[in-house]
Every structure is written in structure tokens, then in C-alpha cells.
Amino acid sequence: NNFTMSKKRGLSLEEKRKKLLELFYEKKEFFQLKELERIAPKEKGITSMSVKEVLQSLVDDNLVDSDKIGTSIYYWAFPSKAVMARKNQIDKLNSEVEDGIKKIKESVKILAQCKCGKEESEERSQLIESYESINLRHKEFETELSKYDECNPKILEEIKNHCSEI
């Protein structure tokens, strides 16, 4: 039954990265790109076309070291390097968490200070309601007043000046 057989799917970038790192850790030696493009497909199932991209992503993340000697570039990675890289990443993230906690505590403190003197009370509610009512009336008056702009001496003078320029 051909329909029930699953097609072999390709490896994700993360799977390729993991497998290429495994290759370095197992071999414990250095390689040139051409060697990796030859070895990786056989031993780890990574297509030779994607080895360069995967390798570059590992170099960018400091999981694989590289050095140019003459015209050749050599790549290597050791398990101890990965442990140190992960430890550094954990330290960095812990530091970011601590900074975040400090900022939250500062924000809570500022919020408490802002709330001070603004506790809910009957008088406060009445004052807020009164303020909103007065504000609404003010807007209504502004709207009403704008209807009479055409009688405003300043605006009439501007219109007169504009007409005389034409």
C-alpha cells in the first residue's frame, strides 16, 4: 500500500545544526568546508548543499570555531566549548531576568506612589464626575462658539486681507 508509506522529510535547520555539532564532537578534529560537505551527508544525513549555511550559523553562534590559515579556512568544535557557551548564555539570561525583576519592582514602587492620595472615596468619585461634566460642557461651548467664527473681527480682517491680495 503506497499511500500509507510516509515520505522521508528533510531535516530542519535546528536538526542539521545539532547533527553537524555531533560530527565535530565525535571526530574531535578540524575540517575544511569541502571535507564537511563530503562527510556530513554520509554520516549525518545533511545534504552537501546545506552544509555551508548550517556551518555558518554555528560559527555565528560561537558553537564552532574557525580560523583562516593561508588560503584555507579550518573549522572545529569541542564539547567543552559548547558547555562554556551554554554556561555563558545561562549567565546572560539570568542577568537579564534579574534586571527585569528590578524593573518590575521599581515600577510597582512608582505605581504605589502614584496611587497614594488617590484612594477611592465618595468625595473623589464626585469630583471626577464633576470634572468630566464641566469638561463636556466646555467642549459644547467651544463647538457653539466656533459657529460664530465668521463674525470674529480677526477672521474677518484675515479674509479681507486675503481678498485684497487677489
CYANA upper distance limits for C-alpha pairs under 8 A (distance plus 0.5 A):
  1 ASN  CA      5 MET  CA      7.69
 11 LEU  CA     15 GLU  CA      6.27
 11 LEU  CA     16 LYS  CA      6.62
 11 LEU  CA     46 ILE  CA      7.96
 12 SER  CA     16 LYS  CA      6.73
 13 LEU  CA     17 ARG  CA      6.62
 13 LEU  CA     54 VAL  CA      7.48
 14 GLU  CA     18 LYS  CA      6.72
 15 GLU  CA     19 LYS  CA      6.66
 16 LYS  CA     20 LEU  CA      6.53
 16 LYS  CA     46 ILE  CA      6.74
 16 LYS  CA     54 VAL  CA      7.21
 17 ARG  CA     21 LEU  CA      6.66
 17 ARG  CA     54 VAL  CA      6.33
 17 ARG  CA     55 LEU  CA      7.93
 17 ARG  CA     57 SER  CA      8.40
 17 ARG  CA     58 LEU  CA      7.33
 18 LYS  CA     22 GLU  CA      6.70
 19 LYS  CA     23 LEU  CA      6.79
 19 LYS  CA     44 LYS  CA      6.52
 19 LYS  CA     46 ILE  CA      8.41
 20 LEU  CA     24 PHE  CA      7.05
 20 LEU  CA     40 ALA  CA      7.50
 20 LEU  CA     44 LYS  CA      7.66
 20 LEU  CA     46 ILE  CA      8.45
 20 LEU  CA     54 VAL  CA      8.33
 20 LEU  CA     55 LEU  CA      8.06
 21 LEU  CA     25 TYR  CA      6.72
 21 LEU  CA     63 LEU  CA      8.47
 21 LEU  CA     64 VAL  CA      8.27
 21 LEU  CA     77 ALA  CA      7.79
 22 GLU  CA     26 GLU  CA      6.44
 23 LEU  CA     27 LYS  CA      6.58
 23 LEU  CA     40 ALA  CA      8.06
 23 LEU  CA     43 GLU  CA      8.39
 23 LEU  CA     44 LYS  CA      7.92
 24 PHE  CA     28 LYS  CA      6.20
 24 PHE  CA     29 GLU  CA      7.34
 24 PHE  CA     30 PHE  CA      8.25
 24 PHE  CA     76 TRP  CA      6.92
 24 PHE  CA     77 ALA  CA      6.13
 24 PHE  CA     78 PHE  CA      7.35
 25 TYR  CA     77 ALA  CA      7.04
 25 TYR  CA     78 PHE  CA      5.99
 25 TYR  CA     79 PRO  CA      6.32
 28 LYS  CA     76 TRP  CA      8.19
 28 LYS  CA     77 ALA  CA      7.82
 28 LYS  CA     78 PHE  CA      6.92
 29 GLU  CA     76 TRP  CA      6.84
 29 GLU  CA     77 ALA  CA      8.39
 30 PHE  CA     74 TYR  CA      6.67
 30 PHE  CA     75 TYR  CA      5.89
 30 PHE  CA     76 TRP  CA      5.07
 30 PHE  CA     77 ALA  CA      8.25
 31 PHE  CA     35 GLU  CA      6.60
 31 PHE  CA     36 LEU  CA      6.99
 31 PHE  CA     74 TYR  CA      5.91
 31 PHE  CA     75 TYR  CA      5.72
 31 PHE  CA     76 TRP  CA      7.01
 32 GLN  CA     36 LEU  CA      6.97
 32 GLN  CA     72 SER  CA      7.75
 32 GLN  CA     73 ILE  CA      6.55
 32 GLN  CA     74 TYR  CA      5.35
 32 GLN  CA     75 TYR  CA      6.65
 33 LEU  CA     37 GLU  CA      6.62
 33 LEU  CA     51 VAL  CA      8.50
 33 LEU  CA     52 LYS  CA      7.47
 33 LEU  CA     73 ILE  CA      8.05
 33 LEU  CA     74 TYR  CA      7.98
 33 LEU  CA     75 TYR  CA      8.15
 34 LYS  CA     38 ARG  CA      6.84
 35 GLU  CA     39 ILE  CA      6.57
 36 LEU  CA     40 ALA  CA      5.97
 36 LEU  CA     48 SER  CA      8.48
 36 LEU  CA     51 VAL  CA      7.58
 37 GLU  CA     41 PRO  CA      7.48
 37 GLU  CA     47 THR  CA      8.30
 37 GLU  CA     48 SER  CA      5.13
 37 GLU  CA     49 MET  CA      8.00
 37 GLU  CA     51 VAL  CA      6.35
 37 GLU  CA     52 LYS  CA      8.14
 38 ARG  CA     42 LYS  CA      7.82
 38 ARG  CA     48 SER  CA      7.23
 39 ILE  CA     43 GLU  CA      6.60
 39 ILE  CA     44 LYS  CA      8.48
 40 ALA  CA     44 LYS  CA      5.68
 40 ALA  CA     45 GLY  CA      6.89
 40 ALA  CA     46 ILE  CA      6.06
 40 ALA  CA     47 THR  CA      7.83
 40 ALA  CA     48 SER  CA      7.47
 40 ALA  CA     51 VAL  CA      7.88
 41 PRO  CA     45 GLY  CA      4.93
 41 PRO  CA     46 ILE  CA      5.09
 41 PRO  CA     47 THR  CA      5.70
 41 PRO  CA     48 SER  CA      6.43
 42 LYS  CA     46 ILE  CA      8.37
 46 ILE  CA     50 SER  CA      7.52
 46 ILE  CA     51 VAL  CA      7.27
 47 THR  CA     51 VAL  CA      7.13
 48 SER  CA     52 LYS  CA      8.42
 50 SER  CA     54 VAL  CA      6.71
 51 VAL  CA     55 LEU  CA      6.37
 52 LYS  CA     56 GLN  CA      6.58
 53 GLU  CA     57 SER  CA      6.82
 54 VAL  CA     58 LEU  CA      6.90
 55 LEU  CA     59 VAL  CA      6.74
 55 LEU  CA     64 VAL  CA      8.18
 56 GLN  CA     60 ASP  CA      6.52
 57 SER  CA     61 ASP  CA      6.76
 58 LEU  CA     62 ASN  CA      6.77
 58 LEU  CA     63 LEU  CA      5.73
 58 LEU  CA     64 VAL  CA      5.99
 59 VAL  CA     63 LEU  CA      6.37
 59 VAL  CA     64 VAL  CA      5.25
 59 VAL  CA     65 ASP  CA      6.54
 59 VAL  CA     66 SER  CA      7.63
 62 ASN  CA     85 ALA  CA      7.87
 63 LEU  CA     77 ALA  CA      7.26
 63 LEU  CA     81 LYS  CA      7.53
 63 LEU  CA     82 ALA  CA      6.48
 63 LEU  CA     85 ALA  CA      7.53
 64 VAL  CA     75 TYR  CA      7.17
 64 VAL  CA     76 TRP  CA      6.24
 64 VAL  CA     77 ALA  CA      5.31
 65 ASP  CA     75 TYR  CA      6.14
 65 ASP  CA     76 TRP  CA      5.88
 65 ASP  CA     77 ALA  CA      6.51
 66 SER  CA     73 ILE  CA      7.13
 66 SER  CA     74 TYR  CA      5.95
 66 SER  CA     75 TYR  CA      4.90
 66 SER  CA     76 TRP  CA      6.97
 67 ASP  CA     73 ILE  CA      6.04
 67 ASP  CA     74 TYR  CA      5.91
 67 ASP  CA     75 TYR  CA      7.25
 68 LYS  CA     72 SER  CA      6.14
 68 LYS  CA     73 ILE  CA      4.71
 68 LYS  CA     74 TYR  CA      6.77
 69 ILE  CA     73 ILE  CA      6.61
 69 ILE  CA     74 TYR  CA      7.87
 77 ALA  CA     81 LYS  CA      7.28
 77 ALA  CA     82 ALA  CA      8.36
 78 PHE  CA     82 ALA  CA      7.41
 79 PRO  CA     83 VAL  CA      6.91
 80 SER  CA     84 MET  CA      6.78
 81 LYS  CA     85 ALA  CA      6.58
 82 ALA  CA     86 ARG  CA      6.56
 83 VAL  CA     87 LYS  CA      6.59
 84 MET  CA     88 ASN  CA      6.57
 85 ALA  CA     89 GLN  CA      6.64
 86 ARG  CA     90 ILE  CA      6.57
 87 LYS  CA     91 ASP  CA      6.64
 88 ASN  CA     92 LYS  CA      6.59
 89 GLN  CA     93 LEU  CA      6.64
 90 ILE  CA     94 ASN  CA      6.51
 91 ASP  CA     95 SER  CA      6.65
 92 LYS  CA     96 GLU  CA      6.81
 93 LEU  CA     97 VAL  CA      6.65
 94 ASN  CA     98 GLU  CA      6.71
 95 SER  CA     99 ASP  CA      6.73
 96 GLU  CA    100 GLY  CA      6.61
 97 VAL  CA    101 ILE  CA      6.68
 98 GLU  CA    102 LYS  CA      6.74
 99 ASP  CA    103 LYS  CA      6.76
100 GLY  CA    104 ILE  CA      6.70
101 ILE  CA    105 LYS  CA      6.68
102 LYS  CA    106 GLU  CA      6.68
103 LYS  CA    107 SER  CA      6.58
104 ILE  CA    108 VAL  CA      6.63
105 LYS  CA    109 LYS  CA      6.70
106 GLU  CA    110 ILE  CA      6.70
107 SER  CA    111 LEU  CA      6.51
108 VAL  CA    112 ALA  CA      6.66
109 LYS  CA    113 GLN  CA      6.82
110 ILE  CA    114 CYS  CA      6.67
111 LEU  CA    115 LYS  CA      6.70
112 ALA  CA    116 CYS  CA      6.75
114 CYS  CA    118 LYS  CA      8.26
115 LYS  CA    119 GLU  CA      7.21
118 LYS  CA    124 ARG  CA      8.27
120 GLU  CA    124 ARG  CA      6.97
120 GLU  CA    125 SER  CA      7.63
121 SER  CA    125 SER  CA      6.71
122 GLU  CA    126 GLN  CA      6.73
123 GLU  CA    127 LEU  CA      6.68
124 ARG  CA    128 ILE  CA      6.65
125 SER  CA    129 GLU  CA      6.63
126 GLN  CA    130 SER  CA      6.50
127 LEU  CA    131 TYR  CA      6.54
128 ILE  CA    132 GLU  CA      6.69
129 GLU  CA    133 SER  CA      6.66
130 SER  CA    134 ILE  CA      6.64
131 TYR  CA    135 ASN  CA      6.53
132 GLU  CA    136 LEU  CA      6.63
133 SER  CA    137 ARG  CA      6.80
134 ILE  CA    138 HIS  CA      6.62
135 ASN  CA    139 LYS  CA      6.88
136 LEU  CA    140 GLU  CA      6.83
137 ARG  CA    141 PHE  CA      6.71
138 HIS  CA    142 GLU  CA      6.71
139 LYS  CA    143 THR  CA      6.73
140 GLU  CA    144 GLU  CA      6.70
141 PHE  CA    145 LEU  CA      6.43
142 GLU  CA    146 SER  CA      6.65
143 THR  CA    147 LYS  CA      7.37
144 GLU  CA    148 TYR  CA      8.02
145 LEU  CA    149 ASP  CA      7.57
148 TYR  CA    152 ASN  CA      7.42
149 ASP  CA    155 ILE  CA      7.58
150 GLU  CA    155 ILE  CA      7.23
150 GLU  CA    156 LEU  CA      7.28
151 CYS  CA    155 ILE  CA      8.08
151 CYS  CA    156 LEU  CA      7.37
152 ASN  CA    156 LEU  CA      6.66
153 PRO  CA    157 GLU  CA      6.57
154 LYS  CA    158 GLU  CA      6.81
155 ILE  CA    159 ILE  CA      6.72
156 LEU  CA    160 LYS  CA      6.62
157 GLU  CA    161 ASN  CA      6.64
158 GLU  CA    162 HIS  CA      6.58
159 ILE  CA    163 CYS  CA      6.64
160 LYS  CA    164 SER  CA      6.74
161 ASN  CA    165 GLU  CA      6.83
162 HIS  CA    166 ILE  CA      7.14
